[in-house]
Amino acid sequence: MIEVKNINKSFGEKQVLQDISATFLPGKVNVIIGASGSGKSVLMKCMVGLVEPDNGQILYDQQDFLSADYTSKKDIRKQIGMLFQGSALFDSLTAEENVAFPLKMFSNMSKQEQKERVDFCLHRVNLDHAHKLFPSEISGGMKKRVGIARAIALNPKYLFCDEPNSGLDPVTSRVIDNLIEEITDEFNITTIMNSHDMKTLFDIGDHVTFIYKGKLAFEGNIEDFRKDTSEEISEFLSASYFQR
């Protein structure tokens, strides 16, 4: 389980996150939602260590990531897989080389073990035919799937997905959503997904954290979110509906 407690973050005079406290459930798809500029991306970056909050705690199974020493932080990071919004593949590496990259950097696997793990991960995202293809030779949806394969290469306990279906057509978006849901269930991963897509939330989300103008406006299950009549949620859902 991941908990964030009293997280604040400012950039200059602008406070982006204001006293955020939330819990992310183990083995579930936890969705952080909010409008553009609400602070949801900054919260995720704080959780994975890309941005340092001004204060607060980020607890991975009761261990505070922010106050941990270098070795402990490194151990926590090894348990984290990350799917970036733009996939962030290395253009000069093939699909299999991209997936193998974290194995070469952070594992003690032999070359044969690495190959077997790469084969497994690419097979799991239905890309058996793409091993030798470069990012420039594959579609946006395939790039996302390579990104997912790389994110699960080290068998992470936590999977962070930054707007995983951004820039994809509706059909491909659903494929990526379903794949993330399947992987979460199959490997009992704690998934934290950053999104403003309500279809994604209602289709695969188990737990929702709603950030509104840098503050926590709601945390709970999907059904309670649907039923909530607060002005902030009603405004967001209404805007999301008309943008479809």
Backbone bond lengths (Angstrom), bond angles and torsions (degrees), N, CA, C in turn:
res aa  C-N    CA-C-N  psi(-1)  N-CA   C-N-CA  omega(-1)  CA-C   N-CA-C  phi
1 M - - - 1.458 - - 1.525 110.33 -
2 I 1.317 115.27 143.79 1.459 120.90 176.91 1.527 108.57 -114.69
3 E 1.320 115.26 134.08 1.461 120.76 175.76 1.523 109.55 -126.95
4 V 1.315 115.89 136.59 1.464 119.97 169.86 1.524 106.97 -113.37
5 K 1.323 116.10 136.39 1.459 121.05 -175.45 1.520 110.70 -130.41
6 N 1.323 114.27 119.48 1.471 121.91 172.14 1.527 112.63 54.04
7 I 1.344 115.21 47.44 1.461 120.56 -179.16 1.529 110.62 -82.01
8 N 1.321 115.25 127.18 1.465 122.47 174.31 1.523 108.80 -124.72
9 K 1.325 115.50 142.33 1.459 119.68 176.38 1.524 110.26 -149.69
10 S 1.330 114.74 128.13 1.464 121.43 176.57 1.519 109.59 -124.51
11 F 1.317 115.25 147.79 1.457 122.47 170.29 1.522 106.77 -117.25
12 G 1.329 115.33 104.85 1.459 118.86 -172.34 1.518 109.89 66.43
13 E 1.317 116.31 -127.24 1.462 120.43 -179.53 1.526 112.67 -90.58
14 K 1.317 117.13 -4.61 1.462 120.09 -177.73 1.521 110.80 -94.01
15 Q 1.335 116.40 118.09 1.457 120.59 176.74 1.522 108.62 -86.85
16 V 1.328 115.77 119.26 1.460 121.63 -175.34 1.524 111.59 -93.94
17 L 1.330 117.28 -37.55 1.458 122.56 177.33 1.518 109.14 -123.51
18 Q 1.346 115.61 131.62 1.460 120.61 -175.74 1.531 110.39 -123.03
19 D 1.319 115.66 100.16 1.460 122.54 172.30 1.533 112.40 53.84
20 I 1.327 116.05 52.42 1.467 121.25 -178.23 1.525 110.31 -82.97
21 S 1.328 115.97 125.55 1.464 122.48 172.60 1.526 107.81 -130.07
22 A 1.330 116.52 128.31 1.461 120.34 -178.21 1.521 109.63 -158.40
23 T 1.326 115.27 159.41 1.460 122.55 178.56 1.521 109.32 -120.85
24 F 1.331 116.37 139.45 1.463 121.96 179.93 1.522 107.99 -117.75
25 L 1.326 115.82 120.70 1.458 121.85 -167.34 1.528 112.65 -77.12
26 P 1.333 117.19 140.09 1.471 120.96 -179.69 1.522 111.94 -69.64
27 G 1.332 115.84 141.01 1.455 121.04 176.34 1.511 114.91 70.26
28 K 1.326 117.30 15.78 1.461 122.25 -177.03 1.526 110.97 -125.14
29 V 1.347 115.47 163.80 1.460 120.97 171.86 1.524 107.63 -90.99
30 N 1.317 115.81 107.02 1.462 122.93 179.84 1.526 107.85 -99.40
31 V 1.333 117.00 121.25 1.461 120.74 -175.27 1.525 110.11 -110.12
32 I 1.333 115.46 124.45 1.465 121.68 172.52 1.518 106.90 -95.61
33 I 1.327 117.03 119.57 1.457 119.79 -178.28 1.523 110.19 -121.47
34 G 1.311 114.34 162.60 1.457 120.88 179.53 1.512 109.23 161.75
35 A 1.312 116.39 161.22 1.454 121.00 179.18 1.525 110.33 -69.21
36 S 1.319 116.58 165.09 1.462 120.76 174.83 1.523 109.25 -58.29
37 G 1.330 116.01 132.33 1.457 120.25 -179.30 1.508 114.85 84.53
38 S 1.347 116.96 5.30 1.469 120.08 -178.26 1.523 112.40 -76.19
39 G 1.334 117.14 -21.33 1.457 120.72 -178.56 1.512 114.28 111.62
40 K 1.342 117.40 -0.32 1.471 119.63 -176.01 1.525 112.61 -65.16
41 S 1.331 117.00 -38.17 1.469 119.25 178.99 1.526 111.32 -68.82
42 V 1.325 116.32 -37.64 1.467 120.32 178.42 1.525 110.04 -64.92
43 L 1.335 116.88 -39.80 1.465 120.41 177.92 1.525 110.45 -60.21
44 M 1.326 116.89 -46.07 1.463 119.46 179.22 1.519 111.22 -62.69
45 K 1.333 117.45 -41.71 1.463 120.72 179.83 1.526 111.22 -64.62
46 C 1.330 116.93 -34.00 1.467 120.06 174.62 1.526 110.46 -64.79
47 M 1.330 116.33 -40.04 1.459 120.79 -175.92 1.526 112.52 -67.17
48 V 1.336 117.10 -31.41 1.473 119.32 -178.66 1.521 112.67 -98.38
49 G 1.327 116.98 0.37 1.456 120.08 175.18 1.514 115.54 89.78
50 L 1.337 117.98 10.71 1.464 120.54 177.32 1.522 111.95 -80.66
51 V 1.333 116.08 -25.69 1.466 122.66 176.28 1.520 107.41 -130.93
52 E 1.316 116.96 136.71 1.464 120.73 179.03 1.523 109.51 -95.94
53 P 1.336 118.04 121.62 1.462 119.80 177.86 1.521 111.55 -68.99
54 D 1.320 115.90 162.03 1.463 120.23 179.79 1.524 111.00 -69.64
55 N 1.317 116.55 -36.04 1.465 121.27 176.42 1.524 109.40 -163.66
56 G 1.320 115.78 176.42 1.453 121.36 -179.19 1.518 111.96 110.73
57 Q 1.322 115.83 -172.54 1.463 122.24 -179.39 1.526 110.17 -132.10
58 I 1.324 115.88 146.51 1.460 122.73 171.17 1.517 106.55 -127.85
59 L 1.317 116.66 109.10 1.460 122.26 -171.53 1.523 111.28 -104.86
60 Y 1.313 116.20 122.23 1.460 122.98 171.24 1.519 106.98 -103.39
61 D 1.337 116.21 106.61 1.467 121.00 -176.60 1.526 110.82 49.50
62 Q 1.326 115.49 50.49 1.464 125.59 175.54 1.528 114.28 76.87
63 Q 1.320 118.83 -3.16 1.467 121.05 179.08 1.526 109.69 -97.24
64 D 1.326 116.16 123.76 1.463 120.65 -177.36 1.527 110.36 -75.23
65 F 1.317 115.65 114.23 1.458 121.87 -178.82 1.524 111.59 -65.71
66 L 1.325 117.18 -37.56 1.462 121.02 -173.48 1.525 112.54 -69.91
67 S 1.326 117.28 -36.59 1.465 120.26 -177.43 1.528 112.82 -96.40
68 A 1.334 117.05 0.25 1.467 120.66 -178.13 1.524 111.10 -69.28
69 D 1.334 116.15 152.78 1.463 119.71 176.10 1.532 109.83 -75.34
70 Y 1.316 116.08 174.91 1.471 121.28 -173.40 1.530 111.81 -57.59
71 T 1.330 116.33 -45.73 1.460 120.42 -176.98 1.524 111.25 -64.33
72 S 1.340 116.31 -42.61 1.463 120.38 -179.79 1.524 111.20 -66.36
73 K 1.338 116.58 -40.27 1.467 119.74 177.18 1.521 110.92 -62.24
74 K 1.313 116.10 -41.16 1.460 120.94 179.39 1.523 110.58 -62.51
75 D 1.327 116.79 -40.55 1.462 121.21 179.01 1.528 111.03 -64.33
76 I 1.339 116.61 -40.43 1.462 120.32 178.28 1.521 110.24 -66.11
77 R 1.324 115.96 -43.93 1.473 119.95 -178.72 1.531 111.66 -61.12
78 K 1.330 117.14 -32.06 1.463 120.16 178.58 1.527 111.72 -66.05
79 Q 1.330 116.38 -19.41 1.459 120.50 179.42 1.524 112.41 -90.88
80 I 1.341 116.70 0.83 1.461 121.94 -175.76 1.523 110.65 -107.55
81 G 1.333 116.15 129.28 1.454 122.11 169.33 1.516 108.24 -108.26
82 M 1.336 117.25 146.16 1.465 120.86 -175.20 1.523 110.34 -133.10
83 L 1.331 115.17 124.59 1.462 121.51 171.14 1.520 107.35 -104.93
84 F 1.324 116.64 111.61 1.458 121.33 -176.22 1.527 110.84 -81.65
85 Q 1.327 115.31 156.29 1.459 121.34 -175.98 1.527 112.00 -56.62
86 G 1.315 117.25 -44.20 1.462 120.94 179.54 1.512 113.45 -95.79
87 S 1.319 116.89 19.14 1.472 125.15 -177.04 1.530 112.55 71.88
88 A 1.356 117.47 -39.12 1.476 122.44 175.88 1.522 112.56 56.13
89 L 1.320 116.06 42.49 1.460 120.05 175.58 1.525 109.93 -78.83
90 F 1.314 115.67 153.70 1.462 120.70 174.99 1.529 108.20 -79.56
91 D 1.337 116.35 116.96 1.465 120.70 -175.00 1.522 113.13 -60.94
92 S 1.330 116.43 -30.07 1.468 120.36 -175.59 1.520 113.25 -87.23
93 L 1.338 116.76 0.12 1.465 120.98 -179.37 1.522 110.15 -112.81
94 T 1.316 116.73 146.26 1.461 121.04 174.98 1.528 109.51 -71.63
95 A 1.329 115.03 172.82 1.464 119.62 179.03 1.524 110.98 -57.46
96 E 1.330 116.91 -46.49 1.463 119.11 -178.68 1.527 111.83 -67.13
97 E 1.319 117.49 -33.80 1.462 120.63 178.28 1.526 111.02 -70.17
98 N 1.335 117.15 -35.05 1.461 120.38 175.89 1.526 111.00 -64.07
99 V 1.320 116.31 -42.91 1.471 120.32 -179.79 1.524 110.69 -68.90
100 A 1.326 116.28 -34.35 1.468 120.48 -178.72 1.522 112.68 -74.92
101 F 1.328 117.13 -18.66 1.466 120.44 -173.21 1.531 113.32 -54.15
102 P 1.353 120.24 -52.09 1.472 118.51 179.76 1.519 113.17 -65.73
103 L 1.324 117.42 -27.58 1.464 120.38 177.91 1.522 110.68 -67.53
104 K 1.324 116.22 -40.22 1.464 120.47 178.44 1.522 111.47 -69.09
105 M 1.339 115.64 -35.63 1.458 120.39 -175.01 1.528 113.08 -80.60
106 F 1.338 116.74 -37.59 1.465 119.27 -166.33 1.525 115.35 -125.92
107 S 1.329 118.33 5.81 1.464 118.99 179.17 1.526 110.30 -123.22
108 N 1.314 114.68 166.85 1.466 121.04 176.62 1.528 111.14 -105.69
109 M 1.324 116.44 21.71 1.455 120.51 -178.07 1.527 111.31 -67.49
110 S 1.320 115.18 147.21 1.462 120.30 171.15 1.530 108.75 -72.17
111 K 1.323 116.75 167.67 1.468 120.23 179.14 1.523 111.40 -60.06
112 Q 1.311 116.64 -38.04 1.460 120.23 179.12 1.525 110.83 -67.34
113 E 1.323 116.85 -41.76 1.464 120.49 177.84 1.522 110.84 -64.45
114 Q 1.330 116.74 -39.77 1.460 120.36 176.48 1.522 110.98 -61.31
115 K 1.327 116.48 -44.96 1.465 120.49 179.80 1.521 110.87 -60.49
116 E 1.315 116.79 -43.32 1.462 120.60 -179.72 1.523 111.03 -64.57
117 R 1.330 116.67 -38.90 1.465 119.88 179.19 1.533 110.96 -68.94
118 V 1.318 116.88 -41.06 1.470 120.67 177.38 1.527 109.99 -61.96
119 D 1.330 116.39 -45.56 1.467 120.67 178.72 1.527 110.57 -58.35
120 F 1.333 116.12 -43.67 1.462 120.44 -179.60 1.529 111.17 -62.80
121 C 1.331 116.84 -46.99 1.468 121.07 -175.64 1.526 111.65 -66.36
122 L 1.325 117.14 -42.24 1.468 119.55 178.51 1.529 110.92 -68.91
123 H 1.326 116.83 -35.00 1.468 119.83 175.43 1.526 110.54 -65.06
124 R 1.330 116.16 -38.62 1.470 119.41 -177.58 1.523 112.21 -64.98
125 V 1.322 117.57 -27.66 1.474 120.30 178.78 1.536 110.95 -102.29
126 N 1.351 115.26 18.10 1.470 121.77 174.40 1.524 113.13 61.73
127 L 1.326 116.45 43.78 1.459 121.01 178.83 1.532 111.45 -126.60
128 D 1.326 116.07 41.49 1.468 119.83 179.58 1.528 112.13 -59.83
129 H 1.319 116.34 -27.33 1.464 121.34 -175.18 1.526 113.19 -89.02
130 A 1.337 118.04 -2.71 1.468 120.66 -168.64 1.523 114.36 -107.90
131 H 1.305 118.71 9.44 1.466 121.70 -174.04 1.523 113.12 -51.61
132 K 1.316 116.79 -44.59 1.471 120.79 -171.55 1.528 112.90 -97.23
133 L 1.319 117.86 6.09 1.462 121.09 -178.31 1.522 110.93 -86.32
134 F 1.329 115.49 144.67 1.458 121.78 176.38 1.527 109.61 -90.61
135 P 1.343 118.10 158.43 1.465 120.73 179.25 1.528 113.81 -51.97
136 S 1.322 117.65 -35.00 1.469 120.83 -179.93 1.525 112.77 -68.76
137 E 1.325 116.36 -12.61 1.465 120.79 -176.87 1.522 113.03 -102.38
138 I 1.326 117.62 1.98 1.463 119.88 -177.34 1.522 110.99 -125.50
139 S 1.328 115.97 161.57 1.465 122.06 -177.16 1.524 111.42 -76.74
140 G 1.332 115.32 170.82 1.461 120.00 178.24 1.515 112.78 -60.90
141 G 1.338 116.43 -40.66 1.458 119.58 178.40 1.513 112.72 -65.73
142 M 1.329 116.53 -37.73 1.463 120.34 177.65 1.521 111.02 -67.53
143 K 1.330 116.59 -36.80 1.470 119.61 176.45 1.525 110.45 -60.95
144 K 1.348 115.85 -41.14 1.465 119.28 178.10 1.520 110.55 -61.56
145 R 1.328 116.23 -40.35 1.462 119.69 -179.06 1.530 111.73 -68.55
146 V 1.330 116.69 -37.68 1.468 118.82 173.44 1.526 109.62 -62.47
147 G 1.350 115.97 -39.99 1.463 120.22 177.58 1.517 112.29 -60.92
148 I 1.340 116.39 -39.29 1.462 120.47 177.40 1.529 110.13 -66.73
149 A 1.327 116.47 -43.66 1.470 120.21 178.59 1.523 110.84 -58.73
150 R 1.320 116.54 -42.50 1.472 119.76 178.18 1.528 110.51 -66.36
151 A 1.333 116.88 -38.51 1.463 120.67 -177.65 1.525 112.38 -65.11
152 I 1.339 117.21 -30.10 1.471 119.78 -178.78 1.529 112.54 -98.76
153 A 1.334 117.35 3.90 1.470 120.63 -175.01 1.522 112.79 -58.44
154 L 1.327 116.77 -39.53 1.466 120.93 -178.08 1.529 112.39 -89.38
155 N 1.354 115.46 14.77 1.465 120.86 179.27 1.528 111.09 54.43
156 P 1.340 117.30 58.81 1.465 120.69 -173.19 1.523 113.27 -71.34
157 K 1.300 114.26 157.03 1.461 121.12 174.55 1.524 110.20 -86.58
158 Y 1.338 115.47 -27.51 1.464 121.81 -177.84 1.525 109.11 -126.45
159 L 1.339 115.85 136.27 1.462 121.08 178.43 1.526 109.11 -123.85
160 F 1.327 115.96 119.53 1.460 121.83 177.96 1.528 109.16 -104.27
161 C 1.327 116.16 130.65 1.466 121.80 -178.29 1.524 108.94 -125.76
162 D 1.323 116.19 113.71 1.465 121.37 -178.92 1.525 109.42 -92.72
163 E 1.345 115.77 101.31 1.468 123.01 -179.28 1.530 110.75 43.28
164 P 1.332 116.62 65.85 1.469 121.05 -171.08 1.519 115.17 -64.59
165 N 1.344 118.64 -24.79 1.466 118.71 179.54 1.522 112.94 -105.72
166 S 1.316 117.12 16.92 1.461 121.13 177.61 1.528 110.36 -63.19
167 G 1.326 116.77 130.76 1.458 121.72 177.35 1.511 114.93 80.70
168 L 1.331 117.54 5.33 1.456 120.81 -179.32 1.521 110.71 -103.07
169 D 1.325 116.40 154.05 1.463 120.20 175.65 1.528 109.04 -71.11
170 P 1.352 117.66 161.52 1.474 120.27 -174.91 1.523 114.58 -56.03
171 V 1.330 117.30 -39.67 1.468 119.70 -178.37 1.524 110.84 -66.84
172 T 1.330 116.43 -47.05 1.467 120.25 179.47 1.524 110.92 -65.44
173 S 1.328 116.70 -35.63 1.468 120.72 177.53 1.516 111.03 -58.29
174 R 1.330 116.36 -43.29 1.461 120.04 179.72 1.527 111.49 -66.72
175 V 1.336 116.39 -35.81 1.467 120.16 177.34 1.527 110.28 -61.45
176 I 1.330 116.12 -45.33 1.469 120.62 -179.70 1.526 110.49 -66.02
177 D 1.342 116.84 -43.61 1.468 120.44 178.11 1.525 110.86 -58.04
178 N 1.330 116.05 -47.92 1.464 120.18 -178.32 1.523 111.54 -63.45
179 L 1.322 116.32 -37.47 1.464 120.45 179.04 1.524 110.81 -64.77
180 I 1.322 116.80 -42.94 1.468 120.77 178.21 1.525 110.52 -62.89
181 E 1.331 116.63 -42.04 1.465 120.37 178.70 1.527 110.83 -63.10
182 E 1.332 116.88 -44.29 1.465 120.89 -179.76 1.524 111.54 -62.40
183 I 1.330 116.44 -44.72 1.465 120.67 -178.73 1.527 110.80 -65.51
184 T 1.330 116.65 -38.90 1.468 120.98 177.40 1.520 110.67 -58.58
185 D 1.343 116.14 -47.12 1.461 121.04 -178.63 1.530 111.77 -70.99
186 E 1.321 115.84 -44.37 1.467 120.87 -173.98 1.521 112.59 -64.86
187 F 1.334 116.44 -39.87 1.462 120.56 -175.88 1.529 113.23 -107.76
188 N 1.341 115.91 7.26 1.470 121.54 179.28 1.528 111.50 53.19
189 I 1.323 115.42 45.92 1.462 122.15 -179.89 1.526 109.75 -88.10
190 T 1.315 116.56 145.03 1.460 121.26 170.86 1.525 107.15 -87.72
191 T 1.329 116.14 108.71 1.460 121.40 -175.51 1.520 110.45 -102.01
192 I 1.325 115.65 132.16 1.460 122.42 175.57 1.515 106.91 -120.30
193 M 1.315 115.73 115.29 1.456 121.85 -175.42 1.525 110.12 -116.12
194 N 1.314 115.21 131.99 1.457 122.72 178.30 1.526 107.69 -100.22
195 S 1.354 118.46 121.16 1.459 119.25 -174.87 1.523 110.99 -157.46
196 H 1.340 115.07 159.10 1.462 119.44 168.24 1.527 109.65 -122.57
197 D 1.323 116.02 15.17 1.460 123.03 -178.75 1.528 109.34 -91.45
198 M 1.330 116.48 110.47 1.455 120.37 -177.13 1.525 112.36 -68.36
199 K 1.324 117.60 -30.76 1.467 118.86 177.92 1.521 110.16 -65.01
200 T 1.328 116.42 -41.34 1.464 120.47 175.52 1.521 110.62 -58.77
201 L 1.324 116.16 -47.54 1.465 120.93 -179.11 1.520 111.11 -57.57
202 F 1.336 117.20 -50.93 1.457 120.56 -174.05 1.530 112.68 -76.83
203 D 1.331 117.35 -24.16 1.467 119.85 -179.84 1.523 112.79 -79.52
204 I 1.331 117.68 -43.68 1.473 118.94 -171.86 1.525 113.85 -125.89
205 G 1.328 118.45 -8.81 1.459 120.56 -177.09 1.524 112.86 -71.38
206 D 1.318 116.25 141.20 1.465 122.41 173.49 1.525 111.21 -106.08
207 H 1.325 115.32 -33.33 1.464 121.48 -172.95 1.519 107.35 -142.83
208 V 1.323 117.12 137.02 1.465 120.36 -175.45 1.523 111.31 -123.13
209 T 1.321 115.08 137.81 1.460 123.37 172.13 1.524 106.68 -120.78
210 F 1.330 116.70 115.25 1.464 121.72 -175.51 1.525 109.52 -105.19
211 I 1.329 115.29 117.45 1.459 121.82 178.91 1.522 108.88 -101.47
212 Y 1.324 116.48 125.79 1.466 121.70 -178.78 1.522 108.86 -126.80
213 K 1.321 114.64 112.57 1.466 121.25 179.60 1.534 111.86 52.20
214 G 1.327 115.40 44.68 1.456 121.33 175.04 1.512 115.79 82.63
215 K 1.333 117.11 0.67 1.460 120.88 -179.10 1.524 110.20 -119.45
216 L 1.331 115.50 154.41 1.456 120.27 175.62 1.523 108.79 -75.59
217 A 1.338 116.33 116.66 1.461 120.52 -179.06 1.524 112.42 -101.38
218 F 1.341 116.96 -22.67 1.466 120.46 179.10 1.519 109.08 -163.02
219 E 1.328 115.46 144.26 1.462 121.83 168.75 1.514 108.53 -145.24
220 G 1.322 116.83 129.67 1.454 119.40 179.62 1.514 111.63 163.59
221 N 1.342 116.41 -163.56 1.459 119.67 -178.31 1.528 111.22 -83.11
222 I 1.319 115.08 169.68 1.459 121.06 -172.72 1.526 111.58 -65.83
223 E 1.324 117.57 -41.81 1.465 120.16 -177.82 1.522 111.66 -63.57
224 D 1.317 116.87 -41.86 1.464 119.50 177.89 1.522 110.93 -65.24
225 F 1.332 116.39 -34.58 1.465 119.85 177.01 1.523 110.54 -65.17
226 R 1.320 116.93 -42.55 1.465 121.00 178.49 1.529 111.58 -58.98
227 K 1.327 115.23 -38.24 1.464 120.36 -174.11 1.525 113.27 -84.68
228 D 1.327 117.00 -14.16 1.465 120.61 -175.74 1.525 110.39 -65.07
229 T 1.318 116.39 133.64 1.473 120.95 -176.30 1.525 112.59 -109.94
230 S 1.327 117.34 15.22 1.462 119.20 -179.96 1.527 110.21 -63.56
231 E 1.316 115.25 154.09 1.465 120.80 -176.91 1.524 111.79 -61.51
232 E 1.349 116.83 -40.36 1.462 120.33 -177.64 1.533 111.56 -62.81
233 I 1.335 116.50 -45.33 1.462 119.99 -178.73 1.519 110.94 -70.46
234 S 1.325 117.40 -42.58 1.465 120.80 178.79 1.520 111.15 -59.51
235 E 1.324 116.13 -42.02 1.469 120.92 179.07 1.526 110.88 -63.61
236 F 1.324 116.28 -44.05 1.461 120.53 -177.98 1.527 111.30 -67.29
237 L 1.326 117.37 -45.11 1.458 120.81 -179.72 1.519 111.33 -65.13
238 S 1.321 116.64 -39.06 1.462 120.77 178.60 1.522 110.94 -63.23
239 A 1.326 116.77 -45.69 1.465 121.00 179.31 1.522 110.60 -64.15
240 S 1.337 116.70 -39.70 1.464 120.47 -179.71 1.520 110.89 -65.28
241 Y 1.340 116.77 -37.16 1.466 121.07 -179.70 1.522 111.22 -65.26
242 F 1.322 116.81 -44.77 1.464 120.26 -176.31 1.517 112.81 -75.61
243 Q 1.341 117.07 -14.44 1.459 119.97 178.04 1.522 112.41 -86.51
244 R 1.314 117.79 -6.95 1.466 120.20 -178.87 1.530 110.51 -69.44
